[in-house]
Amino acid sequence: MSIAFLDGTYLPLEEAKISPMDRGFLFGDGIYEVVPSYAGNMVGFAPHIARMQDGLAAVGINLDWSETDWAELCNRLINENGAGNLGIYLHVSRGADSRRFHGFPVNIAPTVFAFAFDIPPPPVADKARANSYRVSSARDLRWERCQIKSTALLGNVLHFQQGYENGHDETILFNANNELTEASACNAFIVKNGTVITPPLDNQLLAGITRHIVLDILRRDGSIAVEERVVTMDEVTSADEVWITSSSKEIAPVIEIDGVAVGDGKVGDVWLAAQALYSAGKFNY
């Protein structure tokens, strides 16, 4: 039985209920995070919570919680749910109003919901054991505030479903200028001539925590060159390696895009080195 948290109470997940008038339900009016943990140790907790606080401020949801409050909640859920390999889902909506109205209501309390769920063991730096991905590509049709980790994910869901229906694991997205943005649920990287390259942060993509950790670890190590710059889809299709990154996938090698092999169609050497560095350093964030 999974134990969840809802507005100050720990309870079985199946007993957690919200009002149908909750703005998270009616409008997708909320912010969320997912923090991975392995044997009780969280990855990227501080930057995850900082991003959540930034997201709440960006949409004007006032919640007087500190990083310590979030840490106590996450650690309690980890302990209540067995301290195995767990994802901790954190969700704050604007709250429940007495009417459905687009304008922000006043004097309502945000809804705070969290639960833990099982996740696979962490990836390891081993080509033979790597989960490699086949993906689709599509023009990015989402809204222009993708830097906000909103619970209103229908645009992402539709793009993911587009790839899924084609038998693919993800959908890599590009803008009207044929420039790489991200994937439906991941950030994206390419590797060319030994250099790791990823699009710069702007309103077209989310500042992924795994993206941040990967870039920081690679720069601190210094053995692999890193660039943040505009990446065209022509560069994607001619790359030596392509990766997608997320909290659950870590650094995932892409071996095929739209049925065409990436590079030689095999997991690459730069991925192997980067994943080894990531595995060694990820608990430092």
C-alpha positions in Angstrom: 0.0 0.0 0.0 1.5 3.3 -1.1 1.3 6.2 1.5 0.7 9.6 0.1 0.4 13.2 1.5 -2.5 15.5 0.9 -2.9 18.9 2.6 -1.1 18.0 5.9 -2.2 14.4 6.2 -0.4 11.1 5.3 -2.8 8.5 4.1 -3.1 5.5 1.7 -2.9 6.8 -1.9 -6.3 5.3 -2.8 -7.9 7.4 -0.1 -6.5 10.7 -1.3 -9.3 12.9 -2.8 -9.5 16.4 -4.1 -12.4 18.6 -4.8 -13.7 18.6 -8.5 -13.5 22.4 -8.1 -9.7 22.3 -7.6 -8.1 24.5 -10.2 -5.4 21.9 -10.8 -8.2 19.6 -12.0 -10.2 22.3 -13.9 -7.3 24.3 -15.5 -4.1 22.4 -14.9 -3.3 25.4 -12.7 -0.4 24.1 -10.7 3.3 23.2 -10.6 5.0 19.8 -10.0 8.3 18.1 -9.6 9.5 14.5 -9.5 12.6 13.7 -7.4 14.3 10.3 -7.8 15.7 8.5 -4.8 17.7 5.3 -4.5 18.0 3.5 -1.2 16.8 6.6 0.5 19.2 9.0 -1.2 17.6 11.7 -3.4 19.2 13.0 -6.6 19.1 16.7 -7.2 16.8 17.5 -4.3 17.9 21.2 -3.8 17.7 22.2 -7.5 14.3 20.4 -7.8 12.9 22.4 -5.0 14.4 25.6 -6.2 12.8 25.1 -9.6 9.5 24.3 -7.9 9.7 27.6 -5.9 10.5 29.5 -9.1 7.6 27.9 -10.9 5.2 28.7 -8.1 6.4 32.3 -8.1 6.1 32.5 -11.9 2.4 31.6 -11.8 1.6 33.5 -8.6 0.8 30.6 -6.3 1.8 31.6 -2.7 2.9 28.6 -0.6 4.9 29.3 2.5 7.1 26.2 2.5 10.8 26.2 2.9 13.3 23.7 1.5 13.4 22.1 4.9 9.6 21.6 4.8 9.9 19.8 1.4 12.8 17.7 2.7 10.8 16.5 5.7 7.9 15.6 3.4 10.1 13.7 0.9 12.0 11.8 3.6 8.8 10.8 5.3 7.4 9.5 2.1 10.6 7.6 1.3 10.5 6.0 4.8 6.7 5.3 4.7 7.1 3.6 1.3 10.1 1.3 1.9 13.1 3.4 0.9 13.8 1.4 -2.2 14.1 2.9 -5.7 11.4 5.6 -5.6 10.2 8.6 -7.5 8.7 11.3 -5.2 6.0 13.3 -7.0 5.3 16.8 -5.6 2.3 18.7 -6.8 0.9 22.1 -5.8 -2.3 23.5 -7.4 -3.8 27.0 -6.7 -6.5 25.3 -4.7 -10.3 24.8 -4.8 -12.7 27.7 -5.4 -16.5 27.8 -5.2 -16.8 28.6 -8.9 -15.1 27.9 -12.2 -13.6 31.3 -13.2 -10.4 32.0 -15.1 -9.2 34.8 -12.9 -7.2 33.9 -9.8 -9.4 33.5 -6.7 -8.4 35.2 -3.5 -8.3 33.7 0.0 -8.1 30.0 -1.0 -5.3 27.7 0.2 -3.1 25.8 -2.3 -3.6 22.1 -2.6 -0.4 20.2 -1.7 -0.2 16.6 -2.9 2.7 14.1 -3.0 3.2 10.4 -3.4 6.0 7.9 -4.0 6.1 5.3 -6.8 8.6 2.6 -7.8 11.2 3.4 -10.4 13.8 1.1 -12.0 17.3 0.8 -10.7 19.6 3.6 -11.8 21.3 3.3 -15.2 24.9 2.1 -15.2 27.8 3.0 -17.5 27.7 -0.2 -19.5 26.9 -0.3 -23.2 25.6 -3.9 -23.0 23.1 -2.9 -20.3 22.1 0.6 -21.6 18.4 1.3 -22.3 18.7 2.7 -25.8 15.8 4.7 -27.3 14.1 5.0 -30.7 12.3 8.3 -31.1 10.2 10.3 -33.5 10.6 13.9 -34.4 7.9 16.6 -34.7 7.4 20.3 -35.0 7.0 21.7 -31.4 3.3 22.8 -31.1 3.2 23.5 -27.3 2.8 26.8 -25.6 5.6 29.4 -25.3 6.2 29.1 -21.6 7.9 25.7 -21.5 10.3 27.0 -18.9 7.5 26.6 -16.3 7.0 23.0 -15.1 3.2 23.3 -15.2 0.8 20.4 -14.5 -0.9 21.5 -17.7 0.9 18.9 -19.8 -1.6 18.2 -22.6 0.8 19.6 -25.3 3.6 17.3 -24.1 1.2 14.3 -23.8 0.0 14.7 -27.4 3.6 14.9 -28.7 4.6 11.8 -26.7 1.5 9.9 -27.9 2.4 10.8 -31.5 5.7 9.0 -31.1 4.3 6.2 -29.0 1.7 5.3 -31.6 4.6 5.0 -34.1 6.2 2.4 -31.8 8.8 4.9 -30.5 9.9 5.8 -27.0 9.9 9.6 -27.2 9.4 12.5 -29.6 12.1 15.0 -30.2 10.8 18.5 -31.0 11.9 21.3 -33.2 10.7 24.9 -33.7 9.6 26.8 -36.7 13.3 27.6 -37.5 14.1 23.8 -37.6 16.0 24.2 -34.4 16.0 21.5 -31.7 14.1 22.5 -28.5 13.7 19.4 -26.3 11.6 16.2 -26.2 8.1 15.7 -25.0 9.3 14.7 -21.5 13.1 15.1 -21.7 15.9 17.5 -22.6 18.0 16.7 -25.6 21.7 16.6 -26.4 23.8 15.8 -29.4 27.5 14.7 -29.6 29.6 15.7 -32.6 33.4 15.1 -32.8 33.6 14.5 -29.1 31.7 17.6 -28.0 28.5 17.5 -26.1 26.0 20.1 -27.3 22.6 21.1 -26.0 20.2 24.0 -26.8 20.5 27.1 -24.5 17.8 27.7 -21.9 14.9 30.0 -22.9 11.1 29.8 -23.0 11.1 26.9 -25.5 12.4 24.3 -23.0 12.4 23.3 -19.4 15.6 23.8 -17.3 15.9 20.1 -16.6 17.6 19.1 -13.3 19.4 16.2 -15.0 20.4 18.5 -17.8 21.9 20.9 -15.1 23.7 18.1 -13.3 25.1 16.6 -16.5 26.5 20.0 -17.7 27.9 20.8 -14.3 29.6 17.4 -13.8 31.1 17.5 -17.4 32.4 21.0 -16.9 33.9 20.3 -13.5 35.6 17.1 -14.9 36.9 18.9 -18.0 37.6 15.7 -20.1 34.6 16.2 -22.4 33.9 19.5 -24.2 30.5 21.1 -23.6 28.5 23.7 -25.6 25.2 25.4 -25.0 24.0 26.8 -28.3 21.4 26.7 -31.0 21.2 23.2 -32.5 19.6 22.7 -35.9 17.8 19.5 -36.8 20.3 19.0 -39.6 22.9 18.7 -36.9 20.7 16.3 -35.0 20.4 14.0 -37.9 24.1 14.1 -38.6 25.2 13.8 -35.0 27.6 11.0 -33.8 25.4 10.5 -30.7 22.0 11.8 -29.5 20.9 11.7 -25.9 17.7 12.5 -24.0 17.9 13.3 -20.3 15.4 13.2 -17.4 15.3 12.4 -13.7 14.0 8.9 -14.4 16.2 8.1 -17.5 19.3 10.0 -16.4 21.4 10.1 -19.7 19.6 7.9 -22.3 21.2 7.1 -25.6 19.1 7.5 -28.7 20.0 5.1 -31.5 17.3 5.9 -34.0 15.3 8.9 -35.1 12.3 8.5 -37.4 13.6 5.0 -38.4 17.1 6.3 -39.3 20.1 5.2 -37.3 22.0 7.8 -35.2 25.7 7.6 -36.1 26.5 3.9 -36.4 23.2 2.9 -34.6 25.0 1.9 -31.4 25.5 3.3 -28.0 28.4 5.7 -28.1 31.7 6.1 -26.3 30.9 9.7 -25.1 27.7 8.5 -23.6 29.6 5.8 -21.7 32.1 8.3 -20.3 29.4 10.8 -19.4 27.2 8.2 -17.7 30.1 7.0 -15.6 30.8 10.6 -14.4 27.1 11.2 -13.8 26.7 8.0 -11.8 29.7 9.0 -9.6 28.5 12.5 -8.9 24.7 12.7 -9.0 24.2 12.4 -5.2 26.2 15.7 -4.7 23.2 17.8 -5.8 
